[in-house]
């Protein structure tokens, strides 16, 4: 069932990685090294409903070890009253 675009993402690292496996955000030249029991959260959209392309991300390959993550996507449908849209496209 399609539930609309992702408003936000919560990513929890379930394991340590010996080497590699970072989550990278190319548009902002940032990366997150996986550490067991740590998490990262970001909004994928502005409050106006426009996609924030700065949140495009990728996973680097794990060179040594394993990487386990748990991801929760918060979708736009059903969130209309919790996060109403704004007329300012940059919020």
C-alpha positions in Angstrom: 0.0 0.0 0.0 1.5 3.3 -1.1 1.6 5.8 1.9 3.1 8.8 0.2 6.6 10.3 0.2 8.9 10.0 3.2 8.6 13.0 5.6 11.4 11.7 7.8 13.8 8.8 8.3 15.1 7.2 11.6 18.1 4.9 11.0 19.4 2.8 13.9 22.7 1.0 13.7 22.3 -2.4 15.2 26.0 -3.5 14.9 29.5 -2.1 14.9 31.4 -2.4 11.6 35.1 -3.2 11.6 35.8 -1.2 8.4 33.6 0.6 5.9 29.8 0.9 6.0 29.4 4.6 6.5 26.2 6.4 5.5 27.1 9.3 3.3 25.2 12.5 2.4 26.9 13.8 -0.8 25.0 17.1 -1.1 26.3 18.2 2.3 29.6 16.4 2.2 28.8 14.5 5.4 29.1 10.9 6.6 28.1 8.9 9.6 30.2 6.0 10.8 28.0 3.1 12.1 28.2 2.6 15.8 26.1 0.0 17.6 23.0 1.4 19.4 23.4 4.8 17.8 20.8 6.4 15.6 20.4 9.3 13.1 17.2 11.2 12.2 16.5 13.5 9.3 13.6 15.2 7.5 13.3 14.2 3.9 10.9 17.0 3.0 10.4 20.6 3.9 7.2 21.4 5.8 5.8 22.8 2.5 5.9 19.2 1.1 8.8 19.8 -1.3 11.5 17.2 -1.3 14.8 18.2 0.4 17.3 16.7 -2.0 20.2 17.3 0.4 19.0 14.2 2.3 19.8 11.9 -0.6 22.2 9.3 0.9 24.0 6.1 0.2 25.7 3.3 2.1 29.4 2.7 1.6 30.3 -1.0 1.2 31.3 -2.9 4.4 34.9 -4.0 3.8 35.4 -5.9 7.0 32.6 -7.2 9.3 28.8 -6.9 9.0 26.4 -4.1 9.1 22.9 -4.4 10.5 20.5 -1.4 10.6 16.8 -0.8 11.4 15.0 1.9 9.4 11.8 3.6 10.2 10.3 5.7 7.4 7.7 8.3 8.5 5.3 8.8 5.5 3.3 11.8 4.6 -0.2 10.1 4.5 -1.7 10.2 8.0 0.6 13.0 9.2 -1.5 15.9 7.9 -2.4 17.2 11.4 0.9 16.4 13.1 3.1 18.3 10.7 0.9 20.7 8.7 2.4 22.3 5.7 4.0 25.8 5.7 3.8 28.5 3.1 7.6 28.9 3.6 9.1 26.3 1.3 12.4 26.2 3.3 11.0 25.2 6.7 
